[in-house]
Amino acid sequence: MTRVLTALVLIPIVLGLLFYAPPLAVRAALALVALLCLRECLNIVRAMGVEPFGPAAFAAGAVLILASVPMGPYLIGVTSLLMILTLDRTRHQAALTAVSTTLFALVYTCGPFALGRELHEMSPHWLFAPLLVNWVGDSSAMYVGKAMGRHKLAPLISPGKTWEGTIASFFLGSAAGAGYLQYVLPDANLLFVLGFSGVANVAGQLGDLSESVLKRGAKMKDSGELLPGHGGMLDRMDGALFALPAAFLYLTAAMWI
């Protein structure tokens, strides 16, 4: 029940921001969520015995989302900056690990929201649809898995997940995304929006499993306690961290073809 109540509070806030807030407010909201995810990801890194460059990661993540900078050159510059920061570290043997984990956490948590900003600028619907796909998919997987789940999906990574829940997530999540897009964008090709929603769902489920691997490695059950019933922000957004890049690549690939 706590999980449902939290979702009922958050969903209207998300809808209001995506569809009615000015672009700068949307960027600020995306940056806030990304930095909360980054904070929890850095805590996972610390739990694994590595001390990342936290302040530099937060500053770089905020700039990446708030400013429309080319991601490739920007990340090259950030990598150089992190290497310079290692000059102040006394444990030289840990320099590469500190740089690589900091860069990973930055790209993993903030990169997708930078692409989410791009999706929103194309249309708020293209940003909302993959989020909807994941919300419906997550709920479908949980309830169907509890009611009918018999076959474990990845017992060593996430013992609660089942193949039955995964299949339900794919079909119900994809149907929700495609139905939404067909309603708000009636001229959109049905096969195109089905493909878009299916790709977002598969990516989201892989993102969920991937975050579970990180938590297992750090011996953590949840990434945080920010959202009652959901765990941390990273626990709530792990699917979106994969779904948003997948949605962006799907749309941009379609433009190239």
CORVEN-V624983 format. One record per backbone hydrogen bond with DSSP energy under -0.5 kcal/mol. NH is the residue of the N-H (numbers start at 1). CO is the residue of the C=O. Records with the same first field share a line. If there is no record, write none. Layout:
# CORVEN-V624983
NH->CO ; CO
This chain:
# CORVEN-V624983
5->1
6->2
7->3
8->4
9->5
10->6
11->7
12->8
13->9
14->10
15->11
16->12
17->13
18->14
19->15
20->16
21->16 ; 17
25->22
26->22
27->23
28->24
29->25
30->26
31->27
32->28
33->29
34->30
35->31
36->32
37->33
38->34
39->35
40->36
41->37
42->38
43->39
44->40
45->41
46->42
47->43
48->44 ; 45
49->46
50->45
52->50
54->52
57->53
58->54
59->55
60->56
61->57
62->58
63->59
64->60
65->61
66->62
67->63
69->67
74->70
75->71
76->72
77->73
78->74
79->75
80->76
81->77
82->78
83->79
84->80
85->81
86->82
87->84
88->85
89->86
92->90
94->91
95->92
98->94
99->95
100->96
101->97
102->98
103->99
104->100
105->101
106->102
107->103
108->104
109->105
110->106
111->106 ; 107
112->107
114->110
115->111
116->112
117->113
118->114
119->115
120->116
121->117
122->118
123->119
126->123
127->123
128->124
129->125
130->126
131->127
132->128
133->129
134->130
135->131
136->132
137->133
138->134
139->135
140->136
141->137
142->138
143->139
144->140
145->141
146->142
147->143
148->144
149->144 ; 145
152->150
153->161
154->158
157->154
158->154
161->158
163->151
166->162
167->163
168->164
169->165
170->166
171->167
172->168
173->168 ; 169
174->170
175->171
176->172
177->173
178->174
179->175
180->176
181->177
182->178
183->179
184->180
185->181
188->185
193->189
194->190
195->191
196->192
197->193
198->194
199->195
200->196
201->197
202->198
203->199
204->200
205->201
206->202
207->203
208->204
209->205
210->206
211->207
212->208
213->209
214->210
215->211
216->212
217->213
218->214
219->215 ; 216
220->215
227->231
228->226
230->227
231->227
236->232
237->233
238->234
241->237
242->238 ; 239
243->239
244->240
246->242
247->243
248->244
249->245
250->246
251->247
252->248
253->249
254->250
255->251
256->252
257->253
